[in-house]
Amino acid sequence: MNHVTRIVIIGGGPGGYEAALVAARLGAKVTVVDRGGVGGAAVLTDCVPSKTLIATADVMTTMQDAPELGVEVNGRGRCEPGVDLARVNDRVLALAARQSEDITEDLVKAGVEIVRGTGRLVADGGVARAVEVAAEDGSTLLCEADAVLLATGARPRELAAARPDGERILTWTQVYGLRELPQELIVVGSGVTGAEFAGAYQALGSQVTLVSSRDRVLPGEDQDAAAVLEEVFQRRGMRVLSRSRAASAVRDGDRVLVTLEDGRTVSGTHCLMAVGSLPNTEELGLEEAGVQTTPSGHIVVDRVSRTTASNVYAAGDCTGLLALASVAAMQGRIAVYHALGEAVWPINLKRVSANIFTSPEIATVGRTTFNAESDDPHFDVVKLPLDTNPRAKMLGFRDGFVKLYARPGSGTVLGGVIVAPRASELIHSVSMAVDMHLTVDQVASVFTVYPSLSGSVAEAARRLHRDERED
Ligand SMILES: Cc1cc2nc3c(=O)[nH]c(=O)nc-3n(C[C@H](O)[C@H](O)[C@H](O)COP(=O)(O)OP(=O)(O)OC[C@H]3O[C@@H](n4cnc5c(N)ncnc54)[C@H](O)[C@@H]3O)c2cc1C
């Protein structure tokens, strides 16, 4: 009799639920143990809610920029929209809940068992053989497993001197409880999450101060793109405090006082702390099962999602590979393919496309760490400002660019950065080129619509043709 492989997955976010669907389709008996809600933080508190909020912010930006195109509301040459944040947040939360229900439905249809509770590995002689689930009602359940996938995600990092109270000092998971727009919002942290929320609330109508410990917003991202965004932020009235590390945030009645390490203070009505995240890897029974973690608490995995313990895999933010839902899902799928003896391609981070949902958006794929001004001999780079594109001119888009990287000689496309409205959609052609090892000539030879923003991708590729490069 064939043995059906029993896979138990701790965590129902993208790292867990995508793996569960694939494993069930491949004939495994799959159990997903989750305590926070199917869809995970990605669907319920992080990715889906923030992008839904940003959808409203994008409409506001379009309306604020509309007078330039001749639109006027409320009188001559003015367009002054406003938001009802209670309705915006109700929509955000309803959409996230529906998304969670849809995923639950898909899992149930696929035959996946969903168990609500907190899971931990149970090791027998140093080998993980089951997952113990502590349910909210105090009961426990033992789920035996041939393979376990840990996909427990991460949570916002909190500073001892800036404890969120859920009302005025907030983490990004708490902002959807707000019923009124913060008048003066201080965002601490200028990484992707801080930048996205700062831009969104500025567009919604808050007066935003962004506290950045670095020289520029978005440290670690493409510097040309970060420069564009910082300029746009400031032009729209945001106060950006660079080289300013927050030491504390303290509530004082209806206000919050943020004190910087150099003693300066910033006062606002609300403060959003976006200072990174911590992996949910405590109390999972990792040590007893022989699962190693890094000093930061992330689970050590190889490129096929194996941990240091046999038959225990890990995927997503708990591994710290790259905190993206798409990467979590890919790691999870790879884990179950491997566990079930299917053919598997190790994860390749050089092909990941990612997007920062600011206005303009910043989308990247492949090789992007080199600045356009860099004369690194291993890369050819071209950067086309967006305002040279006819469609962008018609739409009133000024800020942004298309940047392509190619291998000298062969002209193989290595990566790209697109800074533009809806860059997340435009990057796909570059992602295809990187993934399929296309050359700049092949990309340039594809018809693009005239006029279109994607025309700039083809034009950048054309400029990278050996004979047409300026240098
Ligand atoms: C504000 C914000 C916006 C983001 N936007 C994007 C975006 O636009 N695009 C993108 O690709 N990525 C985005 N990300 C990143 C993305 O949300 C994460 O990479 C993704 O959630 C990781 O998925 P995961 O499955 O590892 O974990 P999660 O989605 O965090 O899910 C983990 C689940 O495990 C559960 N769990 C934890 N411990 C246990 C336990 N012991 N027992 C049972 N259950 C447990 C949790 O309750 C949770 O339900 C964003 C992140 C943030 C913070």
The ligand as a Tripos MOL2 file, in Angstrom:
@<TRIPOS>MOLECULE
LIG
   53    58     1     0     0
SMALL
NO_CHARGES

@<TRIPOS>ATOM
      1 C1          3.6640   46.8550    5.7830 C.3       1 LIG1
      2 C2          4.1630   45.7500    4.9070 C.ar      1 LIG1
      3 C3          3.8300   45.7300    3.5700 C.ar      1 LIG1
      4 C4          4.2710   44.6990    2.7590 C.ar      1 LIG1
      5 N1          3.9610   44.7280    1.4290 N.ar      1 LIG1
      6 C5          4.4120   43.7470    0.6210 C.ar      1 LIG1
      7 C6          4.1320   43.7760   -0.7650 C.ar      1 LIG1
      8 O1          3.4990   44.6960   -1.2530 O.2       1 LIG1
      9 N2          4.5750   42.7650   -1.5350 N.ar      1 LIG1
     10 C7          5.2880   41.7200   -1.0110 C.ar      1 LIG1
     11 O2          5.6790   40.8080   -1.7600 O.2       1 LIG1
     12 N3          5.5740   41.6700    0.2980 N.ar      1 LIG1
     13 C8          5.1560   42.6560    1.1240 C.ar      1 LIG1
     14 N4          5.4580   42.6230    2.4500 N.ar      1 LIG1
     15 C9          6.1790   41.4680    2.9830 C.3       1 LIG1
     16 C10         5.2200   40.2920    3.1600 C.3       1 LIG1
     17 O3          4.1060   40.7080    3.9170 O.3       1 LIG1
     18 C11         5.9420   39.1490    3.8670 C.3       1 LIG1
     19 O4          7.1100   38.8410    3.1620 O.3       1 LIG1
     20 C12         5.0360   37.9280    3.9320 C.3       1 LIG1
     21 O5          3.9720   38.1760    4.8090 O.3       1 LIG1
     22 C13         5.7940   36.6940    4.4120 C.3       1 LIG1
     23 O6          4.9340   35.6100    4.4130 O.3       1 LIG1
     24 P1          5.0980   34.4420    5.4830 P.3       1 LIG1
     25 O7          4.2360   33.3320    5.0230 O.co2     1 LIG1
     26 O8          6.5200   34.1720    5.7300 O.co2     1 LIG1
     27 O9          4.5580   35.0160    6.8700 O.3       1 LIG1
     28 P2          3.2270   35.7270    7.3340 P.3       1 LIG1
     29 O10         2.4660   36.3170    6.2160 O.co2     1 LIG1
     30 O11         3.6720   36.6060    8.4390 O.co2     1 LIG1
     31 O12         2.3590   34.5330    7.9470 O.3       1 LIG1
     32 C14         2.8020   33.8140    9.0590 C.3       1 LIG1
     33 C15         1.6140   33.1970    9.7760 C.3       1 LIG1
     34 O13         2.0990   32.2890   10.7520 O.3       1 LIG1
     35 C16         1.3400   32.4300   11.9410 C.3       1 LIG1
     36 N5          2.1320   31.9090   13.0560 N.ar      1 LIG1
     37 C17         3.2910   32.4210   13.5730 C.ar      1 LIG1
     38 N6          3.7540   31.6000   14.5460 N.ar      1 LIG1
     39 C18         2.8690   30.5780   14.6480 C.ar      1 LIG1
     40 C19         2.8000   29.4220   15.4670 C.ar      1 LIG1
     41 N7          3.7350   29.1290   16.3580 N.pl3     1 LIG1
     42 N8          1.7370   28.6010   15.3060 N.ar      1 LIG1
     43 C20         0.7590   28.8700   14.3960 C.ar      1 LIG1
     44 N9          0.7960   29.9460   13.5890 N.ar      1 LIG1
     45 C21         1.8330   30.7810   13.7030 C.ar      1 LIG1
     46 C22         1.0640   33.9180   11.9950 C.3       1 LIG1
     47 O14        -0.0220   34.1980   12.8390 O.3       1 LIG1
     48 C23         0.7590   34.2050   10.5190 C.3       1 LIG1
     49 O15        -0.6090   33.9520   10.2680 O.3       1 LIG1
     50 C24         5.0540   43.6580    3.2920 C.ar      1 LIG1
     51 C25         5.3990   43.6690    4.6460 C.ar      1 LIG1
     52 C26         4.9690   44.7110    5.4420 C.ar      1 LIG1
     53 C27         5.3760   44.7400    6.8910 C.3       1 LIG1
@<TRIPOS>BOND
     1     1     2 1
     2     2     3 ar
     3     2    52 ar
     4     3     4 ar
     5     4     5 ar
     6     4    50 ar
     7     5     6 ar
     8     6     7 ar
     9     6    13 1
    10     7     8 2
    11     7     9 ar
    12     9    10 ar
    13    10    11 2
    14    10    12 ar
    15    12    13 ar
    16    13    14 ar
    17    14    15 1
    18    14    50 ar
    19    15    16 1
    20    16    17 1
    21    16    18 1
    22    18    19 1
    23    18    20 1
    24    20    21 1
    25    20    22 1
    26    22    23 1
    27    23    24 1
    28    24    25 2
    29    24    26 1
    30    24    27 1
    31    27    28 1
    32    28    29 2
    33    28    30 1
    34    28    31 1
    35    31    32 1
    36    32    33 1
    37    33    34 1
    38    33    48 1
    39    34    35 1
    40    35    36 1
    41    35    46 1
    42    36    37 ar
    43    36    45 ar
    44    37    38 ar
    45    38    39 ar
    46    39    40 ar
    47    39    45 ar
    48    40    41 1
    49    40    42 ar
    50    42    43 ar
    51    43    44 ar
    52    44    45 ar
    53    46    47 1
    54    46    48 1
    55    48    49 1
    56    50    51 ar
    57    51    52 ar
    58    52    53 1
@<TRIPOS>SUBSTRUCTURE
     1 LIG1         1 GROUP 0 **** ****
